[in-house]
Amino acid sequence: MADRVDAWIWAVRLVKTRSAGGAMCKAGHVRINGERVKPAQPVKLGDEVRLRFGGDERIVVVRQILAKRVGAPQAAVAYDDLTPPPPPKAERVVVAARDRGAGRPTKRDRRKIEELTHADPD
């Protein structure tokens, strides 16, 4: 049963629940060797699994097939993490965000948002 991709990413603690792993597969956020997969897709040793969380991507290579969920130290041995480190805070893009339910932005708010989005990188 653990050769399923949804069960494997749950067993190695990449997602909190197996149903969350299945939902990620159905939404197209999980790829094996570059191909979108369904939850029941089998995982083999050496496969490259890519998971997308929001704007971040996690890249792992399967080193061990697990039958059930294990502790974090054992899970870390089951895959090689090839995820590149995140960019430093100075290089991150600033995104203007408003609180949910705050209503339409005022003219002043719009000007502040435009300052953030059209600021010179210098």
One Martini backbone bead per residue (centre of mass of N, CA, C, O) as a GRO file, in nm:
protein
  122
    1MET     BB    1   0.053   0.066  -0.014
    2ALA     BB    2   0.325   0.254  -0.009
    3ASP     BB    3   0.357   0.288  -0.330
    4ARG     BB    4   0.197   0.524  -0.299
    5VAL     BB    5   0.226   0.861  -0.317
    6ASP     BB    6   0.035   0.954  -0.086
    7ALA     BB    7   0.156   0.761   0.130
    8TRP     BB    8   0.455   0.843   0.110
    9ILE     BB    9   0.436   1.154   0.177
   10TRP     BB   10   0.318   1.083   0.457
   11ALA     BB   11   0.537   0.886   0.574
   12VAL     BB   12   0.775   1.125   0.529
   13ARG     BB   13   0.645   1.410   0.620
   14LEU     BB   14   0.533   1.619   0.383
   15VAL     BB   15   0.251   1.556   0.505
   16LYS     BB   16   0.002   1.535   0.745
   17THR     BB   17  -0.197   1.383   0.545
   18ARG     BB   18  -0.323   1.162   0.322
   19SER     BB   19  -0.551   1.338   0.211
   20ALA     BB   20  -0.362   1.573   0.139
   21GLY     BB   21  -0.198   1.413  -0.068
   22GLY     BB   22  -0.436   1.349  -0.256
   23ALA     BB   23  -0.516   1.645  -0.311
   24MET     BB   24  -0.248   1.729  -0.440
   25CYS     BB   25  -0.264   1.532  -0.676
   26LYS     BB   26  -0.540   1.625  -0.795
   27ALA     BB   27  -0.426   1.934  -0.828
   28GLY     BB   28  -0.113   1.904  -0.945
   29HIS     BB   29   0.132   1.921  -0.702
   30VAL     BB   30   0.238   1.639  -0.812
   31ARG     BB   31   0.557   1.498  -0.919
   32ILE     BB   32   0.698   1.241  -1.134
   33ASN     BB   33   0.939   1.294  -1.337
   34GLY     BB   34   0.746   1.552  -1.447
   35GLU     BB   35   0.472   1.405  -1.379
   36ARG     BB   36   0.159   1.395  -1.334
   37VAL     BB   37  -0.035   1.263  -1.055
   38LYS     BB   38  -0.194   1.023  -0.893
   39PRO     BB   39  -0.243   0.882  -0.586
   40ALA     BB   40  -0.184   0.569  -0.706
   41GLN     BB   41   0.092   0.614  -0.782
   42PRO     BB   42   0.381   0.467  -0.808
   43VAL     BB   43   0.678   0.422  -0.614
   44LYS     BB   44   1.027   0.443  -0.678
   45LEU     BB   45   1.340   0.404  -0.678
   46GLY     BB   46   1.473   0.727  -0.779
   47ASP     BB   47   1.252   0.911  -0.769
   48GLU     BB   48   1.121   1.230  -0.854
   49VAL     BB   49   0.971   1.449  -0.616
   50ARG     BB   50   0.722   1.709  -0.657
   51LEU     BB   51   0.622   1.979  -0.440
   52ARG     BB   52   0.354   2.222  -0.411
   53PHE     BB   53   0.360   2.518  -0.191
   54GLY     BB   54   0.236   2.744  -0.335
   55GLY     BB   55   0.547   2.896  -0.416
   56ASP     BB   56   0.672   2.635  -0.327
   57GLU     BB   57   0.933   2.380  -0.372
   58ARG     BB   58   0.971   2.024  -0.343
   59ILE     BB   59   1.270   1.814  -0.367
   60VAL     BB   60   1.276   1.454  -0.407
   61VAL     BB   61   1.443   1.138  -0.346
   62VAL     BB   62   1.396   0.808  -0.354
   63ARG     BB   63   1.534   0.560  -0.104
   64GLN     BB   64   1.257   0.462   0.045
   65ILE     BB   65   1.007   0.229   0.120
   66LEU     BB   66   0.711   0.282   0.304
   67ALA     BB   67   0.443   0.135   0.493
   68LYS     BB   68   0.461   0.360   0.722
   69ARG     BB   69   0.459   0.582   0.953
   70VAL     BB   70   0.733   0.773   1.073
   71GLY     BB   71   0.977   0.912   1.209
   72ALA     BB   72   1.179   1.172   1.140
   73PRO     BB   73   1.457   1.023   1.127
   74GLN     BB   74   1.354   0.796   0.930
   75ALA     BB   75   1.238   0.983   0.706
   76ALA     BB   76   1.510   1.127   0.624
   77VAL     BB   77   1.628   0.853   0.492
   78ALA     BB   78   1.401   0.808   0.252
   79TYR     BB   79   1.534   1.086   0.146
   80ASP     BB   80   1.646   1.332  -0.088
   81ASP     BB   81   1.714   1.673  -0.058
   82LEU     BB   82   1.693   1.917  -0.348
   83THR     BB   83   1.620   2.177  -0.229
   84PRO     BB   84   1.651   2.491  -0.263
   85PRO     BB   85   1.732   2.761  -0.122
   86PRO     BB   86   1.617   3.035  -0.014
   87PRO     BB   87   1.605   3.347  -0.057
   88PRO     BB   88   1.695   3.622   0.052
   89LYS     BB   89   1.525   3.883   0.191
   90ALA     BB   90   1.637   4.102  -0.012
   91GLU     BB   91   1.518   3.926  -0.279
   92ARG     BB   92   1.237   3.946  -0.211
   93VAL     BB   93   0.910   3.984  -0.289
   94VAL     BB   94   0.681   4.234  -0.259
   95VAL     BB   95   0.347   4.197  -0.133
   96ALA     BB   96   0.041   4.321  -0.155
   97ALA     BB   97  -0.172   4.309   0.137
   98ARG     BB   98  -0.499   4.238   0.253
   99ASP     BB   99  -0.743   4.220   0.455
  100ARG     BB  100  -1.001   4.041   0.516
  101GLY     BB  101  -1.273   4.262   0.489
  102ALA     BB  102  -1.157   4.570   0.423
  103GLY     BB  103  -1.227   4.637   0.147
  104ARG     BB  104  -1.179   4.892  -0.033
  105PRO     BB  105  -0.946   5.081  -0.147
  106THR     BB  106  -0.811   5.363  -0.110
  107LYS     BB  107  -0.635   5.607  -0.247
  108ARG     BB  108  -0.402   5.576  -0.048
  109ASP     BB  109  -0.369   5.271  -0.072
  110ARG     BB  110  -0.309   5.264  -0.377
  111ARG     BB  111  -0.050   5.431  -0.363
  112LYS     BB  112   0.107   5.234  -0.184
  113ILE     BB  113   0.090   4.993  -0.375
  114GLU     BB  114   0.233   5.132  -0.615
  115GLU     BB  115   0.501   5.181  -0.468
  116LEU     BB  116   0.567   4.878  -0.433
  117THR     BB  117   0.534   4.780  -0.741
  118HIS     BB  118   0.710   5.053  -0.869
  119ALA     BB  119   0.974   5.013  -0.751
  120ASP     BB  120   1.299   5.054  -0.743
  121PRO     BB  121   1.577   4.826  -0.717
  122ASP     BB  122   1.816   5.033  -0.628
   0.00000   0.00000   0.00000
